[in-house]
Structure formats: C-alpha cells, structure tokens
Amino acid sequence: MYYCYILKSLKDESFYIGSTKDLKERLVKHNKKAVRYSSTKAPFKLVWYSAFLNKEKAVSFEMYLKSSSGFAFRNKRLI
C-alpha cells in the first residue's frame, strides 16, 4: 500500500502534503526534522490520509491536492 497524506504544522498551522509507502515512519521523520522541506515547521499532526494500491496513484493524488483545484477540494472536503 501507498499513502497520500496531509499534515498540519503545530508551529504555524500550515499544511504539508506528501505520499509514502510507510506512513508511520514518514510522520516520525517529519517530526524529527529529518525532512528538509518541512523541517522548519515541525512538529506536525496527521489530519488526513488515504491508501492507494500503487505508488503512481498516490503520487498522482498528491499532485492533484497541490494544484489550485485540489487546494479547494482539500479545504472543502478533507480538512
């Protein structure tokens, strides 16, 4: 399984969208500041995730959520 997820920063309430094969380990890495892009915004809480059968679908949905229409969908339906 692969996952697409949304994290919320407890520091500044911003959101981080990503995808991974190991959701628990990825959240640990974000909170230990081991992920370069999000390291200045830690700690995080997981606010949403969805499982996908393959990596391509998870990454595709991640890219959609990062688009302008996906941004609106995220705010209206997911968080």
mmCIF file of the N, C-alpha and C atoms, coordinates in Angstrom:
data_MODEL
# 
_entry.id   MODEL 
# 
loop_
_atom_site.group_PDB 
_atom_site.id 
_atom_site.type_symbol 
_atom_site.label_atom_id 
_atom_site.label_alt_id 
_atom_site.label_comp_id 
_atom_site.label_asym_id 
_atom_site.label_entity_id 
_atom_site.label_seq_id 
_atom_site.pdbx_PDB_ins_code 
_atom_site.Cartn_x 
_atom_site.Cartn_y 
_atom_site.Cartn_z 
_atom_site.occupancy 
_atom_site.B_iso_or_equiv 
_atom_site.pdbx_formal_charge 
_atom_site.auth_seq_id 
_atom_site.auth_comp_id 
_atom_site.auth_asym_id 
_atom_site.auth_atom_id 
_atom_site.pdbx_PDB_model_num 
ATOM 1   N N  . MET A 1 1  ? 0.830   -1.187 0.000  1.00 0.00 ? 1  MET A N  1 
ATOM 2   C CA . MET A 1 1  ? 0.000   0.000  0.000  1.00 0.00 ? 1  MET A CA 1 
ATOM 3   C C  . MET A 1 1  ? 0.877   1.254  0.000  1.00 0.00 ? 1  MET A C  1 
ATOM 4   N N  . TYR A 1 2  ? 0.364   2.276  -0.629 1.00 0.00 ? 2  TYR A N  1 
ATOM 5   C CA . TYR A 1 2  ? 0.990   3.591  -0.627 1.00 0.00 ? 2  TYR A CA 1 
ATOM 6   C C  . TYR A 1 2  ? -0.028  4.583  -0.091 1.00 0.00 ? 2  TYR A C  1 
ATOM 7   N N  . TYR A 1 3  ? 0.459   5.661  0.467  1.00 0.00 ? 3  TYR A N  1 
ATOM 8   C CA . TYR A 1 3  ? -0.419  6.625  1.120  1.00 0.00 ? 3  TYR A CA 1 
ATOM 9   C C  . TYR A 1 3  ? -0.163  8.038  0.615  1.00 0.00 ? 3  TYR A C  1 
ATOM 10  N N  . CYS A 1 4  ? -1.232  8.792  0.506  1.00 0.00 ? 4  CYS A N  1 
ATOM 11  C CA . CYS A 1 4  ? -1.167  10.232 0.312  1.00 0.00 ? 4  CYS A CA 1 
ATOM 12  C C  . CYS A 1 4  ? -1.658  10.810 1.633  1.00 0.00 ? 4  CYS A C  1 
ATOM 13  N N  . TYR A 1 5  ? -0.998  11.853 2.126  1.00 0.00 ? 5  TYR A N  1 
ATOM 14  C CA . TYR A 1 5  ? -1.335  12.347 3.461  1.00 0.00 ? 5  TYR A CA 1 
ATOM 15  C C  . TYR A 1 5  ? -1.251  13.865 3.536  1.00 0.00 ? 5  TYR A C  1 
ATOM 16  N N  . ILE A 1 6  ? -1.930  14.398 4.535  1.00 0.00 ? 6  ILE A N  1 
ATOM 17  C CA . ILE A 1 6  ? -1.876  15.827 4.833  1.00 0.00 ? 6  ILE A CA 1 
ATOM 18  C C  . ILE A 1 6  ? -1.497  15.980 6.297  1.00 0.00 ? 6  ILE A C  1 
ATOM 19  N N  . LEU A 1 7  ? -0.461  16.766 6.526  1.00 0.00 ? 7  LEU A N  1 
ATOM 20  C CA . LEU A 1 7  ? -0.026  17.085 7.884  1.00 0.00 ? 7  LEU A CA 1 
ATOM 21  C C  . LEU A 1 7  ? -0.336  18.549 8.168  1.00 0.00 ? 7  LEU A C  1 
ATOM 22  N N  . LYS A 1 8  ? -0.590  18.844 9.428  1.00 0.00 ? 8  LYS A N  1 
ATOM 23  C CA . LYS A 1 8  ? -0.773  20.232 9.852  1.00 0.00 ? 8  LYS A CA 1 
ATOM 24  C C  . LYS A 1 8  ? 0.320   20.572 10.852 1.00 0.00 ? 8  LYS A C  1 
ATOM 25  N N  . SER A 1 9  ? 1.006   21.668 10.598 1.00 0.00 ? 9  SER A N  1 
ATOM 26  C CA . SER A 1 9  ? 2.062   22.124 11.493 1.00 0.00 ? 9  SER A CA 1 
ATOM 27  C C  . SER A 1 9  ? 1.452   22.652 12.783 1.00 0.00 ? 9  SER A C  1 
ATOM 28  N N  . LEU A 1 10 ? 1.961   22.180 13.904 1.00 0.00 ? 10 LEU A N  1 
ATOM 29  C CA . LEU A 1 10 ? 1.526   22.702 15.199 1.00 0.00 ? 10 LEU A CA 1 
ATOM 30  C C  . LEU A 1 10 ? 2.239   24.015 15.521 1.00 0.00 ? 10 LEU A C  1 
ATOM 31  N N  . LYS A 1 11 ? 3.239   24.337 14.722 1.00 0.00 ? 11 LYS A N  1 
ATOM 32  C CA . LYS A 1 11 ? 4.005   25.570 14.923 1.00 0.00 ? 11 LYS A CA 1 
ATOM 33  C C  . LYS A 1 11 ? 3.305   26.775 14.287 1.00 0.00 ? 11 LYS A C  1 
ATOM 34  N N  . ASP A 1 12 ? 2.876   26.624 13.023 1.00 0.00 ? 12 ASP A N  1 
ATOM 35  C CA . ASP A 1 12 ? 2.276   27.769 12.335 1.00 0.00 ? 12 ASP A CA 1 
ATOM 36  C C  . ASP A 1 12 ? 0.962   27.446 11.618 1.00 0.00 ? 12 ASP A C  1 
ATOM 37  N N  . GLU A 1 13 ? 0.432   26.244 11.836 1.00 0.00 ? 13 GLU A N  1 
ATOM 38  C CA . GLU A 1 13 ? -0.845  25.797 11.272 1.00 0.00 ? 13 GLU A CA 1 
ATOM 39  C C  . GLU A 1 13 ? -0.849  25.679 9.751  1.00 0.00 ? 13 GLU A C  1 
ATOM 40  N N  . SER A 1 14 ? 0.314   25.643 9.117  1.00 0.00 ? 14 SER A N  1 
ATOM 41  C CA . SER A 1 14 ? 0.379   25.412 7.678  1.00 0.00 ? 14 SER A CA 1 
ATOM 42  C C  . SER A 1 14 ? 0.215   23.915 7.406  1.00 0.00 ? 14 SER A C  1 
ATOM 43  N N  . PHE A 1 15 ? -0.001  23.581 6.138  1.00 0.00 ? 15 PHE A N  1 
ATOM 44  C CA . PHE A 1 15 ? -0.214  22.190 5.755  1.00 0.00 ? 15 PHE A CA 1 
ATOM 45  C C  . PHE A 1 15 ? 0.931   21.685 4.889  1.00 0.00 ? 15 PHE A C  1 
ATOM 46  N N  . TYR A 1 16 ? 1.184   20.398 4.997  1.00 0.00 ? 16 TYR A N  1 
ATOM 47  C CA . TYR A 1 16 ? 2.172   19.718 4.170  1.00 0.00 ? 16 TYR A CA 1 
ATOM 48  C C  . TYR A 1 16 ? 1.474   18.518 3.542  1.00 0.00 ? 16 TYR A C  1 
ATOM 49  N N  . ILE A 1 17 ? 1.606   18.362 2.237  1.00 0.00 ? 17 ILE A N  1 
ATOM 50  C CA . ILE A 1 17 ? 1.003   17.244 1.510  1.00 0.00 ? 17 ILE A CA 1 
ATOM 51  C C  . ILE A 1 17 ? 2.127   16.383 0.971  1.00 0.00 ? 17 ILE A C  1 
ATOM 52  N N  . GLY A 1 18 ? 2.009   15.069 1.160  1.00 0.00 ? 18 GLY A N  1 
ATOM 53  C CA . GLY A 1 18 ? 3.032   14.161 0.675  1.00 0.00 ? 18 GLY A CA 1 
ATOM 54  C C  . GLY A 1 18 ? 2.475   12.787 0.382  1.00 0.00 ? 18 GLY A C  1 
ATOM 55  N N  . SER A 1 19 ? 3.362   11.893 -0.051 1.00 0.00 ? 19 SER A N  1 
ATOM 56  C CA . SER A 1 19 ? 2.991   10.497 -0.278 1.00 0.00 ? 19 SER A CA 1 
ATOM 57  C C  . SER A 1 19 ? 4.152   9.620  0.176  1.00 0.00 ? 19 SER A C  1 
ATOM 58  N N  . THR A 1 20 ? 3.828   8.396  0.579  1.00 0.00 ? 20 THR A N  1 
ATOM 59  C CA . THR A 1 20 ? 4.840   7.497  1.127  1.00 0.00 ? 20 THR A CA 1 
ATOM 60  C C  . THR A 1 20 ? 4.340   6.062  1.142  1.00 0.00 ? 20 THR A C  1 
ATOM 61  N N  . LYS A 1 21 ? 5.260   5.148  1.313  1.00 0.00 ? 21 LYS A N  1 
ATOM 62  C CA . LYS A 1 21 ? 4.898   3.743  1.484  1.00 0.00 ? 21 LYS A CA 1 
ATOM 63  C C  . LYS A 1 21 ? 4.700   3.410  2.967  1.00 0.00 ? 21 LYS A C  1 
ATOM 64  N N  . ASP A 1 22 ? 5.408   4.107  3.844  1.00 0.00 ? 22 ASP A N  1 
ATOM 65  C CA . ASP A 1 22 ? 5.334   3.842  5.283  1.00 0.00 ? 22 ASP A CA 1 
ATOM 66  C C  . ASP A 1 22 ? 4.899   5.116  6.007  1.00 0.00 ? 22 ASP A C  1 
ATOM 67  N N  . LEU A 1 23 ? 3.614   5.236  6.242  1.00 0.00 ? 23 LEU A N  1 
ATOM 68  C CA . LEU A 1 23 ? 3.050   6.464  6.805  1.00 0.00 ? 23 LEU A CA 1 
ATOM 69  C C  . LEU A 1 23 ? 3.558   6.748  8.216  1.00 0.00 ? 23 LEU A C  1 
ATOM 70  N N  . LYS A 1 24 ? 3.610   5.739  9.062  1.00 0.00 ? 24 LYS A N  1 
ATOM 71  C CA . LYS A 1 24 ? 4.069   5.952  10.443 1.00 0.00 ? 24 LYS A CA 1 
ATOM 72  C C  . LYS A 1 24 ? 5.512   6.445  10.480 1.00 0.00 ? 24 LYS A C  1 
ATOM 73  N N  . GLU A 1 25 ? 6.374   5.809  9.703  1.00 0.00 ? 25 GLU A N  1 
ATOM 74  C CA . GLU A 1 25 ? 7.788   6.195  9.678  1.00 0.00 ? 25 GLU A CA 1 
ATOM 75  C C  . GLU A 1 25 ? 7.961   7.598  9.098  1.00 0.00 ? 25 GLU A C  1 
ATOM 76  N N  . ARG A 1 26 ? 7.183   7.925  8.086  1.00 0.00 ? 26 ARG A N  1 
ATOM 77  C CA . ARG A 1 26 ? 7.291   9.245  7.468  1.00 0.00 ? 26 ARG A CA 1 
ATOM 78  C C  . ARG A 1 26 ? 6.884   10.345 8.455  1.00 0.00 ? 26 ARG A C  1 
ATOM 79  N N  . LEU A 1 27 ? 5.836   10.109 9.236  1.00 0.00 ? 27 LEU A N  1 
ATOM 80  C CA . LEU A 1 27 ? 5.418   11.088 10.243 1.00 0.00 ? 27 LEU A CA 1 
ATOM 81  C C  . LEU A 1 27 ? 6.507   11.278 11.296 1.00 0.00 ? 27 LEU A C  1 
ATOM 82  N N  . VAL A 1 28 ? 7.141   10.192 11.702 1.00 0.00 ? 28 VAL A N  1 
ATOM 83  C CA . VAL A 1 28 ? 8.253   10.275 12.656 1.00 0.00 ? 28 VAL A CA 1 
ATOM 84  C C  . VAL A 1 28 ? 9.372   11.132 12.067 1.00 0.00 ? 28 VAL A C  1 
ATOM 85  N N  . LYS A 1 29 ? 9.706   10.907 10.788 1.00 0.00 ? 29 LYS A N  1 
ATOM 86  C CA . LYS A 1 29 ? 10.775  11.687 10.144 1.00 0.00 ? 29 LYS A CA 1 
ATOM 87  C C  . LYS A 1 29 ? 10.421  13.172 10.080 1.00 0.00 ? 29 LYS A C  1 
ATOM 88  N N  . HIS A 1 30 ? 9.176   13.477 9.742  1.00 0.00 ? 30 HIS A N  1 
ATOM 89  C CA . HIS A 1 30 ? 8.760   14.891 9.717  1.00 0.00 ? 30 HIS A CA 1 
ATOM 90  C C  . HIS A 1 30 ? 8.928   15.517 11.099 1.00 0.00 ? 30 HIS A C  1 
ATOM 91  N N  . ASN A 1 31 ? 8.508   14.822 12.130 1.00 0.00 ? 31 ASN A N  1 
ATOM 92  C CA . ASN A 1 31 ? 8.567   15.381 13.481 1.00 0.00 ? 31 ASN A CA 1 
ATOM 93  C C  . ASN A 1 31 ? 9.976   15.420 14.058 1.00 0.00 ? 31 ASN A C  1 
ATOM 94  N N  . LYS A 1 32 ? 10.891  14.615 13.525 1.00 0.00 ? 32 LYS A N  1 
ATOM 95  C CA . LYS A 1 32 ? 12.299  14.673 13.945 1.00 0.00 ? 32 LYS A CA 1 
ATOM 96  C C  . LYS A 1 32 ? 13.101  15.652 13.091 1.00 0.00 ? 32 LYS A C  1 
ATOM 97  N N  . LYS A 1 33 ? 12.407  16.382 12.228 1.00 0.00 ? 33 LYS A N  1 
ATOM 98  C CA . LYS A 1 33 ? 13.019  17.374 11.332 1.00 0.00 ? 33 LYS A CA 1 
ATOM 99  C C  . LYS A 1 33 ? 14.005  16.746 10.357 1.00 0.00 ? 33 LYS A C  1 
ATOM 100 N N  . ALA A 1 34 ? 13.744  15.512 9.964  1.00 0.00 ? 34 ALA A N  1 
ATOM 101 C CA . ALA A 1 34 ? 14.612  14.799 9.031  1.00 0.00 ? 34 ALA A CA 1 
ATOM 102 C C  . ALA A 1 34 ? 14.177  14.985 7.580  1.00 0.00 ? 34 ALA A C  1 
ATOM 103 N N  . VAL A 1 35 ? 13.100  15.726 7.354  1.00 0.00 ? 35 VAL A N  1 
ATOM 104 C CA . VAL A 1 35 ? 12.618  16.019 6.005  1.00 0.00 ? 35 VAL A CA 1 
ATOM 105 C C  . VAL A 1 35 ? 12.931  17.487 5.740  1.00 0.00 ? 35 VAL A C  1 
ATOM 106 N N  . ARG A 1 36 ? 13.799  17.729 4.792  1.00 0.00 ? 36 ARG A N  1 
ATOM 107 C CA . ARG A 1 36 ? 14.336  19.065 4.563  1.00 0.00 ? 36 ARG A CA 1 
ATOM 108 C C  . ARG A 1 36 ? 13.256  20.137 4.385  1.00 0.00 ? 36 ARG A C  1 
ATOM 109 N N  . TYR A 1 37 ? 12.296  19.894 3.506  1.00 0.00 ? 37 TYR A N  1 
ATOM 110 C CA . TYR A 1 37 ? 11.294  20.916 3.184  1.00 0.00 ? 37 TYR A CA 1 
ATOM 111 C C  . TYR A 1 37 ? 10.457  21.316 4.394  1.00 0.00 ? 37 TYR A C  1 
ATOM 112 N N  . SER A 1 38 ? 10.116  20.362 5.227  1.00 0.00 ? 38 SER A N  1 
ATOM 113 C CA . SER A 1 38 ? 9.207   20.646 6.342  1.00 0.00 ? 38 SER A CA 1 
ATOM 114 C C  . SER A 1 38 ? 9.907   20.832 7.686  1.00 0.00 ? 38 SER A C  1 
ATOM 115 N N  . SER A 1 39 ? 11.211  20.782 7.714  1.00 0.00 ? 39 SER A N  1 
ATOM 116 C CA . SER A 1 39 ? 11.940  20.786 8.990  1.00 0.00 ? 39 SER A CA 1 
ATOM 117 C C  . SER A 1 39 ? 11.714  22.047 9.828  1.00 0.00 ? 39 SER A C  1 
ATOM 118 N N  . THR A 1 40 ? 11.468  23.171 9.202  1.00 0.00 ? 40 THR A N  1 
ATOM 119 C CA . THR A 1 40 ? 11.281  24.412 9.959  1.00 0.00 ? 40 THR A CA 1 
ATOM 120 C C  . THR A 1 40 ? 9.871   24.556 10.522 1.00 0.00 ? 40 THR A C  1 
ATOM 121 N N  . LYS A 1 41 ? 8.975   23.649 10.140 1.00 0.00 ? 41 LYS A N  1 
ATOM 122 C CA . LYS A 1 41 ? 7.583   23.760 10.563 1.00 0.00 ? 41 LYS A CA 1 
ATOM 123 C C  . LYS A 1 41 ? 7.157   22.684 11.554 1.00 0.00 ? 41 LYS A C  1 
ATOM 124 N N  . ALA A 1 42 ? 8.067   21.807 11.958 1.00 0.00 ? 42 ALA A N  1 
ATOM 125 C CA . ALA A 1 42 ? 7.757   20.733 12.912 1.00 0.00 ? 42 ALA A CA 1 
ATOM 126 C C  . ALA A 1 42 ? 7.449   21.342 14.273 1.00 0.00 ? 42 ALA A C  1 
ATOM 127 N N  . PRO A 1 43 ? 6.630   20.693 15.062 1.00 0.00 ? 43 PRO A N  1 
ATOM 128 C CA . PRO A 1 43 ? 6.031   19.364 14.923 1.00 0.00 ? 43 PRO A CA 1 
ATOM 129 C C  . PRO A 1 43 ? 4.738   19.398 14.096 1.00 0.00 ? 43 PRO A C  1 
ATOM 130 N N  . PHE A 1 44 ? 4.321   18.200 13.660 1.00 0.00 ? 44 PHE A N  1 
ATOM 131 C CA . PHE A 1 44 ? 3.131   18.033 12.837 1.00 0.00 ? 44 PHE A CA 1 
ATOM 132 C C  . PHE A 1 44 ? 2.161   17.056 13.467 1.00 0.00 ? 44 PHE A C  1 
ATOM 133 N N  . LYS A 1 45 ? 0.889   17.198 13.050 1.00 0.00 ? 45 LYS A N  1 
ATOM 134 C CA . LYS A 1 45 ? -0.087  16.157 13.355 1.00 0.00 ? 45 LYS A CA 1 
ATOM 135 C C  . LYS A 1 45 ? -0.700  15.716 12.029 1.00 0.00 ? 45 LYS A C  1 
ATOM 136 N N  . LEU A 1 46 ? -1.021  14.454 11.943 1.00 0.00 ? 46 LEU A N  1 
ATOM 137 C CA . LEU A 1 46 ? -1.653  13.893 10.754 1.00 0.00 ? 46 LEU A CA 1 
ATOM 138 C C  . LEU A 1 46 ? -3.129  14.269 10.781 1.00 0.00 ? 46 LEU A C  1 
ATOM 139 N N  . VAL A 1 47 ? -3.607  14.946 9.728  1.00 0.00 ? 47 VAL A N  1 
ATOM 140 C CA . VAL A 1 47 ? -5.012  15.352 9.697  1.00 0.00 ? 47 VAL A CA 1 
ATOM 141 C C  . VAL A 1 47 ? -5.833  14.562 8.683  1.00 0.00 ? 47 VAL A C  1 
ATOM 142 N N  . TRP A 1 48 ? -5.171  13.920 7.700  1.00 0.00 ? 48 TRP A N  1 
ATOM 143 C CA . TRP A 1 48 ? -5.893  13.138 6.700  1.00 0.00 ? 48 TRP A CA 1 
ATOM 144 C C  . TRP A 1 48 ? -4.907  12.228 5.983  1.00 0.00 ? 48 TRP A C  1 
ATOM 145 N N  . TYR A 1 49 ? -5.389  11.058 5.596  1.00 0.00 ? 49 TYR A N  1 
ATOM 146 C CA . TYR A 1 49 ? -4.615  10.182 4.715  1.00 0.00 ? 49 TYR A CA 1 
ATOM 147 C C  . TYR A 1 49 ? -5.553  9.259  3.964  1.00 0.00 ? 49 TYR A C  1 
ATOM 148 N N  . SER A 1 50 ? -5.057  8.733  2.847  1.00 0.00 ? 50 SER A N  1 
ATOM 149 C CA . SER A 1 50 ? -5.797  7.756  2.061  1.00 0.00 ? 50 SER A CA 1 
ATOM 150 C C  . SER A 1 50 ? -4.804  6.733  1.532  1.00 0.00 ? 50 SER A C  1 
ATOM 151 N N  . ALA A 1 51 ? -5.235  5.480  1.481  1.00 0.00 ? 51 ALA A N  1 
ATOM 152 C CA . ALA A 1 51 ? -4.387  4.392  0.988  1.00 0.00 ? 51 ALA A CA 1 
ATOM 153 C C  . ALA A 1 51 ? -4.666  4.145  -0.491 1.00 0.00 ? 51 ALA A C  1 
ATOM 154 N N  . PHE A 1 52 ? -3.610  3.825  -1.235 1.00 0.00 ? 52 PHE A N  1 
ATOM 155 C CA . PHE A 1 52 ? -3.704  3.519  -2.661 1.00 0.00 ? 52 PHE A CA 1 
ATOM 156 C C  . PHE A 1 52 ? -2.992  2.202  -2.929 1.00 0.00 ? 52 PHE A C  1 
ATOM 157 N N  . LEU A 1 53 ? -3.425  1.508  -3.965 1.00 0.00 ? 53 LEU A N  1 
ATOM 158 C CA . LEU A 1 53 ? -2.838  0.208  -4.289 1.00 0.00 ? 53 LEU A CA 1 
ATOM 159 C C  . LEU A 1 53 ? -1.449  0.318  -4.898 1.00 0.00 ? 53 LEU A C  1 
ATOM 160 N N  . ASN A 1 54 ? -1.147  1.458  -5.534 1.00 0.00 ? 54 ASN A N  1 
ATOM 161 C CA . ASN A 1 54 ? 0.186   1.601  -6.121 1.00 0.00 ? 54 ASN A CA 1 
ATOM 162 C C  . ASN A 1 54 ? 0.705   3.028  -5.959 1.00 0.00 ? 54 ASN A C  1 
ATOM 163 N N  . LYS A 1 55 ? 1.994   3.156  -6.128 1.00 0.00 ? 55 LYS A N  1 
ATOM 164 C CA . LYS A 1 55 ? 2.681   4.432  -5.924 1.00 0.00 ? 55 LYS A CA 1 
ATOM 165 C C  . LYS A 1 55 ? 2.191   5.501  -6.896 1.00 0.00 ? 55 LYS A C  1 
ATOM 166 N N  . GLU A 1 56 ? 1.964   5.116  -8.145 1.00 0.00 ? 56 GLU A N  1 
ATOM 167 C CA . GLU A 1 56 ? 1.559   6.081  -9.162 1.00 0.00 ? 56 GLU A CA 1 
ATOM 168 C C  . GLU A 1 56 ? 0.261   6.793  -8.782 1.00 0.00 ? 56 GLU A C  1 
ATOM 169 N N  . LYS A 1 57 ? -0.706  6.053  -8.261 1.00 0.00 ? 57 LYS A N  1 
ATOM 170 C CA . LYS A 1 57 ? -1.982  6.666  -7.882 1.00 0.00 ? 57 LYS A CA 1 
ATOM 171 C C  . LYS A 1 57 ? -1.816  7.585  -6.669 1.00 0.00 ? 57 LYS A C  1 
ATOM 172 N N  . ALA A 1 58 ? -0.993  7.182  -5.716 1.00 0.00 ? 58 ALA A N  1 
ATOM 173 C CA . ALA A 1 58 ? -0.752  8.018  -4.535 1.00 0.00 ? 58 ALA A CA 1 
ATOM 174 C C  . ALA A 1 58 ? -0.070  9.325  -4.928 1.00 0.00 ? 58 ALA A C  1 
ATOM 175 N N  . VAL A 1 59 ? 0.943   9.238  -5.779 1.00 0.00 ? 59 VAL A N  1 
ATOM 176 C CA . VAL A 1 59 ? 1.670   10.438 -6.218 1.00 0.00 ? 59 VAL A CA 1 
ATOM 177 C C  . VAL A 1 59 ? 0.767   11.319 -7.078 1.00 0.00 ? 59 VAL A C  1 
ATOM 178 N N  . SER A 1 60 ? -0.045  10.706 -7.917 1.00 0.00 ? 60 SER A N  1 
ATOM 179 C CA . SER A 1 60 ? -0.973  11.462 -8.751 1.00 0.00 ? 60 SER A CA 1 
ATOM 180 C C  . SER A 1 60 ? -1.962  12.250 -7.889 1.00 0.00 ? 60 SER A C  1 
ATOM 181 N N  . PHE A 1 61 ? -2.490  11.630 -6.842 1.00 0.00 ? 61 PHE A N  1 
ATOM 182 C CA . PHE A 1 61 ? -3.428  12.332 -5.965 1.00 0.00 ? 61 PHE A CA 1 
ATOM 183 C C  . PHE A 1 61 ? -2.706  13.416 -5.167 1.00 0.00 ? 61 PHE A C  1 
ATOM 184 N N  . GLU A 1 62 ? -1.470  13.159 -4.776 1.00 0.00 ? 62 GLU A N  1 
ATOM 185 C CA . GLU A 1 62 ? -0.667  14.188 -4.105 1.00 0.00 ? 62 GLU A CA 1 
ATOM 186 C C  . GLU A 1 62 ? -0.524  15.413 -5.007 1.00 0.00 ? 62 GLU A C  1 
ATOM 187 N N  . MET A 1 63 ? -0.198  15.195 -6.273 1.00 0.00 ? 63 MET A N  1 
ATOM 188 C CA . MET A 1 63 ? -0.039  16.305 -7.215 1.00 0.00 ? 63 MET A CA 1 
ATOM 189 C C  . MET A 1 63 ? -1.359  17.060 -7.399 1.00 0.00 ? 63 MET A C  1 
ATOM 190 N N  . TYR A 1 64 ? -2.463  16.319 -7.444 1.00 0.00 ? 64 TYR A N  1 
ATOM 191 C CA . TYR A 1 64 ? -3.775  16.964 -7.553 1.00 0.00 ? 64 TYR A CA 1 
ATOM 192 C C  . TYR A 1 64 ? -4.035  17.861 -6.341 1.00 0.00 ? 64 TYR A C  1 
ATOM 193 N N  . LEU A 1 65 ? -3.773  17.349 -5.138 1.00 0.00 ? 65 LEU A N  1 
ATOM 194 C CA . LEU A 1 65 ? -4.022  18.141 -3.930 1.00 0.00 ? 65 LEU A CA 1 
ATOM 195 C C  . LEU A 1 65 ? -3.168  19.402 -3.880 1.00 0.00 ? 65 LEU A C  1 
ATOM 196 N N  . LYS A 1 66 ? -2.037  19.385 -4.563 1.00 0.00 ? 66 LYS A N  1 
ATOM 197 C CA . LYS A 1 66 ? -1.153  20.552 -4.600 1.00 0.00 ? 66 LYS A CA 1 
ATOM 198 C C  . LYS A 1 66 ? -1.549  21.551 -5.688 1.00 0.00 ? 66 LYS A C  1 
ATOM 199 N N  . SER A 1 67 ? -2.496  21.164 -6.564 1.00 0.00 ? 67 SER A N  1 
ATOM 200 C CA . SER A 1 67 ? -2.964  22.056 -7.629 1.00 0.00 ? 67 SER A CA 1 
ATOM 201 C C  . SER A 1 67 ? -4.013  23.018 -7.075 1.00 0.00 ? 67 SER A C  1 
ATOM 202 N N  . SER A 1 68 ? -4.380  24.023 -7.861 1.00 0.00 ? 68 SER A N  1 
ATOM 203 C CA . SER A 1 68 ? -5.361  25.001 -7.377 1.00 0.00 ? 68 SER A CA 1 
ATOM 204 C C  . SER A 1 68 ? -6.735  24.372 -7.150 1.00 0.00 ? 68 SER A C  1 
ATOM 205 N N  . SER A 1 69 ? -7.190  23.506 -8.035 1.00 0.00 ? 69 SER A N  1 
ATOM 206 C CA . SER A 1 69 ? -8.491  22.857 -7.809 1.00 0.00 ? 69 SER A CA 1 
ATOM 207 C C  . SER A 1 69 ? -8.401  21.858 -6.662 1.00 0.00 ? 69 SER A C  1 
ATOM 208 N N  . GLY A 1 70 ? -7.263  21.196 -6.520 1.00 0.00 ? 70 GLY A N  1 
ATOM 209 C CA . GLY A 1 70 ? -7.059  20.276 -5.405 1.00 0.00 ? 70 GLY A CA 1 
ATOM 210 C C  . GLY A 1 70 ? -7.002  21.003 -4.074 1.00 0.00 ? 70 GLY A C  1 
ATOM 211 N N  . PHE A 1 71 ? -6.455  22.210 -4.084 1.00 0.00 ? 71 PHE A N  1 
ATOM 212 C CA . PHE A 1 71 ? -6.403  23.038 -2.879 1.00 0.00 ? 71 PHE A CA 1 
ATOM 213 C C  . PHE A 1 71 ? -7.822  23.314 -2.379 1.00 0.00 ? 71 PHE A C  1 
ATOM 214 N N  . ALA A 1 72 ? -8.709  23.676 -3.298 1.00 0.00 ? 72 ALA A N  1 
ATOM 215 C CA . ALA A 1 72 ? -10.103 23.946 -2.931 1.00 0.00 ? 72 ALA A CA 1 
ATOM 216 C C  . ALA A 1 72 ? -10.788 22.672 -2.441 1.00 0.00 ? 72 ALA A C  1 
ATOM 217 N N  . PHE A 1 73 ? -10.563 21.561 -3.124 1.00 0.00 ? 73 PHE A N  1 
ATOM 218 C CA . PHE A 1 73 ? -11.139 20.272 -2.718 1.00 0.00 ? 73 PHE A CA 1 
ATOM 219 C C  . PHE A 1 73 ? -10.656 19.887 -1.326 1.00 0.00 ? 73 PHE A C  1 
ATOM 220 N N  . ARG A 1 74 ? -9.363  20.038 -1.095 1.00 0.00 ? 74 ARG A N  1 
ATOM 221 C CA . ARG A 1 74 ? -8.780  19.721 0.217  1.00 0.00 ? 74 ARG A CA 1 
ATOM 222 C C  . ARG A 1 74 ? -9.457  20.517 1.321  1.00 0.00 ? 74 ARG A C  1 
ATOM 223 N N  . ASN A 1 75 ? -9.563  21.811 1.120  1.00 0.00 ? 75 ASN A N  1 
ATOM 224 C CA . ASN A 1 75 ? -10.126 22.672 2.158  1.00 0.00 ? 75 ASN A CA 1 
ATOM 225 C C  . ASN A 1 75 ? -11.613 22.435 2.390  1.00 0.00 ? 75 ASN A C  1 
ATOM 226 N N  . LYS A 1 76 ? -12.327 22.062 1.340  1.00 0.00 ? 76 LYS A N  1 
ATOM 227 C CA . LYS A 1 76 ? -13.771 21.868 1.469  1.00 0.00 ? 76 LYS A CA 1 
ATOM 228 C C  . LYS A 1 76 ? -14.139 20.469 1.953  1.00 0.00 ? 76 LYS A C  1 
ATOM 229 N N  . ARG A 1 77 ? -13.385 19.446 1.536  1.00 0.00 ? 77 ARG A N  1 
ATOM 230 C CA . ARG A 1 77 ? -13.792 18.066 1.785  1.00 0.00 ? 77 ARG A CA 1 
ATOM 231 C C  . ARG A 1 77 ? -12.906 17.263 2.739  1.00 0.00 ? 77 ARG A C  1 
ATOM 232 N N  . LEU A 1 78 ? -11.634 17.622 2.860  1.00 0.00 ? 78 LEU A N  1 
ATOM 233 C CA . LEU A 1 78 ? -10.710 16.746 3.588  1.00 0.00 ? 78 LEU A CA 1 
ATOM 234 C C  . LEU A 1 78 ? -10.293 17.257 4.958  1.00 0.00 ? 78 LEU A C  1 
ATOM 235 N N  . ILE A 1 79 ? -10.228 18.569 5.130  1.00 0.00 ? 79 ILE A N  1 
ATOM 236 C CA . ILE A 1 79 ? -9.754  19.088 6.420  1.00 0.00 ? 79 ILE A CA 1 
ATOM 237 C C  . ILE A 1 79 ? -10.754 20.050 7.037  1.00 0.00 ? 79 ILE A C  1 
# 
